[in-house]
Amino acid sequence: MKTQRIGLLVLTVFTAAAVACWAPNAAAGRPTIPPSTIETIWQLQAKGIAGSLGLAEKDAEALVEAYKAARKAYQEGAEKLPDGEDVDRQARREAMQKLRDESRGALEAKLKAMLKEEQVPQAMATLGSFDRNWDRYVWRITFFELDDEPLAQAVASINKYVIDVNKLTRPEADADRDAWREKRGDLKKSLDKELKKILNKEQYDQWLLHTRPHERERAA
């Protein structure tokens, strides 16, 4: 029997519309997480990090709220930026980077007020990444209706993957990008290997199907 858990909250918002949202967008490119679901994904991410830091329940809740607020502020700010064919793409990228830096800075300031000094960089390694692949991977895991322990193990494995990927230095020269992408691919294979221990065959096949690198990611 499944216990009360945050993972169950995720499943309650996965309606047929959410599943339908996954399929066409996955075919077209990067899948879109439904707005009704994204905050629950952020909550799962932050609770996983709080657990890895050994935080008490009250401190864990504060961490979750700080992270959700930072991600929401960034998302809402991004939605207000001008977009479209006539927009200067370089100016938009610069505005997005400024917004991201401001949102990360606000998150880090809150974490410094609630965590030990050595815990802040540990938390920021994931929570400060604002990584869309992290969102997508955690979202995908929630489709499998895992119980508490395997869900926590799966999220922890994904969190480690995010940390390891963010340690890689993005190359400036085109000649170095193949090696960079290969390293990222090796990290994804390591993640897949860990999840294979947790998921059944059908779930694992679905995981591989829906977490293959998109063309945009391979060309990045």
C-alpha positions as CSV (number, residue, x, y, z in Angstrom):
1,M,0.0,0.0,0.0
2,K,1.3,3.4,-0.9
3,T,1.9,5.9,1.9
4,Q,1.0,9.6,2.0
5,R,3.8,11.3,0.1
6,I,4.6,14.2,-2.1
7,G,4.9,11.8,-5.0
8,L,1.3,11.0,-4.6
9,L,0.5,14.7,-4.9
10,V,2.2,14.7,-8.3
11,L,0.1,11.8,-9.5
12,T,-3.2,13.5,-8.6
13,V,-2.4,16.3,-11.0
14,F,-1.4,14.0,-13.9
15,T,-4.7,14.1,-15.7
16,A,-5.2,12.9,-19.3
17,A,-4.4,16.4,-20.4
18,A,-1.0,16.2,-18.8
19,V,-0.2,12.9,-20.5
20,A,-1.5,14.3,-23.8
21,C,0.8,17.3,-23.3
22,W,3.8,15.1,-23.1
23,A,3.2,13.1,-26.3
24,P,2.9,15.8,-29.0
25,N,5.6,17.9,-27.5
26,A,8.0,15.0,-27.2
27,A,7.4,14.3,-30.9
28,A,8.0,18.0,-31.8
29,G,11.0,18.5,-29.5
30,R,11.4,19.3,-25.8
31,P,8.2,18.3,-23.9
32,T,6.3,20.9,-21.9
33,I,5.5,20.3,-18.3
34,P,2.0,21.4,-17.5
35,P,1.8,24.6,-15.3
36,S,-0.4,22.7,-12.8
37,T,2.5,20.2,-12.2
38,I,5.7,22.3,-12.3
39,E,5.6,23.5,-8.6
40,T,5.1,20.0,-7.4
41,I,8.2,18.9,-9.4
42,W,10.2,21.7,-7.8
43,Q,8.9,20.5,-4.4
44,L,10.2,17.0,-5.1
45,Q,13.6,18.3,-6.2
46,A,14.0,20.5,-3.1
47,K,12.8,17.9,-0.7
48,G,15.4,15.5,-2.2
49,I,18.2,18.1,-1.6
50,A,16.9,18.8,1.9
51,G,17.1,15.1,2.6
52,S,20.7,14.9,1.3
53,L,21.7,17.8,3.6
54,G,20.0,16.1,6.6
55,L,17.7,19.0,7.4
56,A,15.1,18.9,10.0
57,E,11.5,19.0,8.8
58,K,11.0,22.7,9.5
59,D,14.2,23.6,7.8
60,A,13.4,21.4,4.9
61,E,10.0,23.1,4.4
62,A,11.7,26.5,4.4
63,L,14.2,25.3,1.8
64,V,11.4,24.0,-0.4
65,E,9.5,27.3,-0.2
66,A,12.6,29.4,-1.0
67,Y,13.4,27.3,-4.0
68,K,9.8,27.3,-5.3
69,A,9.7,31.1,-4.9
70,A,13.0,31.6,-6.8
71,R,11.9,29.3,-9.7
72,K,8.5,31.0,-9.9
73,A,10.0,34.5,-9.9
74,Y,12.4,33.4,-12.7
75,Q,9.6,31.8,-14.7
76,E,7.2,34.8,-14.3
77,G,10.0,37.2,-15.2
78,A,10.9,35.2,-18.4
79,E,7.2,35.2,-19.5
80,K,7.2,39.0,-19.3
81,L,10.2,39.4,-21.6
82,P,9.4,40.3,-25.2
83,D,9.5,37.5,-27.7
84,G,8.7,36.8,-31.3
85,E,10.3,37.0,-34.7
86,D,11.0,40.8,-34.4
87,V,12.8,40.5,-31.0
88,D,16.5,41.0,-30.9
89,R,17.6,37.5,-29.9
90,Q,20.9,38.5,-28.4
91,A,19.2,41.1,-26.3
92,R,16.7,38.6,-25.1
93,R,19.5,36.1,-24.2
94,E,21.2,38.8,-22.2
95,A,18.0,39.7,-20.4
96,M,17.3,36.1,-19.6
97,Q,20.8,35.7,-18.2
98,K,20.4,38.8,-16.0
99,L,17.0,37.5,-14.8
100,R,18.5,34.1,-14.1
101,D,21.4,35.6,-12.1
102,E,19.0,37.8,-10.1
103,S,16.8,34.8,-9.3
104,R,19.8,32.7,-8.3
105,G,21.2,35.5,-6.2
106,A,17.9,35.8,-4.3
107,L,17.8,32.1,-3.7
108,E,21.4,32.0,-2.5
109,A,20.7,34.9,-0.1
110,K,17.8,33.0,1.4
111,L,19.8,29.8,1.7
112,K,22.6,31.6,3.5
113,A,20.1,32.8,6.1
114,M,18.8,29.2,6.8
115,L,21.7,26.8,6.1
116,K,25.2,26.2,7.5
117,E,27.9,27.9,5.5
118,E,29.2,24.7,4.0
119,Q,25.7,23.6,3.0
120,V,25.0,26.6,0.8
121,P,27.2,25.6,-2.2
122,Q,26.0,22.0,-1.8
123,A,22.4,23.2,-2.2
124,M,23.1,25.7,-4.9
125,A,24.9,23.0,-7.1
126,T,21.4,21.7,-7.9
127,L,18.8,24.2,-6.7
128,G,20.7,27.1,-8.3
129,S,21.0,25.4,-11.7
130,F,17.4,26.1,-12.8
131,D,18.0,23.1,-15.0
132,R,15.1,22.3,-17.3
133,N,16.4,18.7,-17.9
134,W,16.3,18.2,-14.1
135,D,12.6,19.3,-14.2
136,R,11.9,16.9,-17.1
137,Y,13.7,14.0,-15.6
138,V,12.0,14.3,-12.2
139,W,8.7,14.7,-14.0
140,R,9.2,11.6,-16.0
141,I,10.0,9.5,-12.8
142,T,6.7,10.5,-11.3
143,F,4.8,8.8,-14.1
144,F,5.8,5.4,-12.6
145,E,3.9,5.6,-9.4
146,L,6.9,4.6,-7.3
147,D,6.6,4.1,-3.5
148,D,8.4,6.3,-1.1
149,E,11.8,4.6,-1.0
150,P,12.3,3.9,-4.7
151,L,11.0,7.4,-5.5
152,A,13.5,8.9,-3.1
153,Q,16.3,6.8,-4.6
154,A,15.4,7.7,-8.2
155,V,15.2,11.5,-7.4
156,A,18.6,11.2,-5.5
157,S,20.2,9.6,-8.6
158,I,18.8,12.3,-10.8
159,N,20.0,15.0,-8.4
160,K,23.5,13.5,-8.5
161,Y,23.4,13.5,-12.3
162,V,22.5,17.3,-12.3
163,I,25.5,18.0,-10.0
164,D,27.9,16.1,-12.1
165,V,26.7,17.6,-15.4
166,N,27.0,21.1,-14.0
167,K,30.6,20.4,-13.0
168,L,31.4,20.1,-16.7
169,T,32.8,23.2,-18.2
170,R,30.9,24.2,-21.3
171,P,33.5,24.6,-24.1
172,E,33.8,27.8,-26.1
173,A,35.5,26.3,-29.1
174,D,33.4,24.1,-31.5
175,A,36.2,21.6,-31.7
176,D,35.8,20.8,-27.9
177,R,32.1,20.3,-28.0
178,D,32.0,16.7,-29.2
179,A,34.1,15.7,-26.1
180,W,31.8,17.7,-23.9
181,R,28.7,16.1,-25.3
182,E,30.4,12.7,-24.9
183,K,31.0,13.3,-21.2
184,R,27.4,14.4,-20.8
185,G,26.3,11.2,-22.5
186,D,28.5,9.1,-20.2
187,L,26.9,10.7,-17.2
188,K,23.4,10.0,-18.6
189,K,24.4,6.4,-19.1
190,S,25.5,6.2,-15.5
191,L,22.1,7.7,-14.4
192,D,20.3,5.1,-16.6
193,K,22.3,2.3,-15.0
194,E,21.2,3.5,-11.5
195,L,17.6,3.8,-12.5
196,K,17.6,0.3,-14.1
197,K,18.1,-1.0,-10.5
198,I,14.9,0.8,-9.4
199,L,12.5,0.6,-12.3
200,N,10.9,-2.5,-13.8
201,K,11.6,-3.3,-17.5
202,E,8.5,-1.5,-18.9
203,Q,9.2,1.6,-16.8
204,Y,12.9,1.5,-17.7
205,D,12.1,1.3,-21.4
206,Q,9.7,4.2,-21.1
207,W,12.4,6.2,-19.2
208,L,14.9,5.6,-22.0
209,L,12.3,6.5,-24.7
210,H,11.4,9.8,-23.1
211,T,14.8,11.0,-21.9
212,R,16.8,10.6,-25.1
213,P,18.7,13.8,-25.9
214,H,16.7,16.2,-28.1
215,E,18.2,17.6,-31.3
216,R,18.5,21.0,-29.6
217,E,20.5,19.4,-26.7
218,R,22.9,17.5,-29.1
219,A,23.5,20.7,-31.0
220,A,24.0,22.9,-28.0
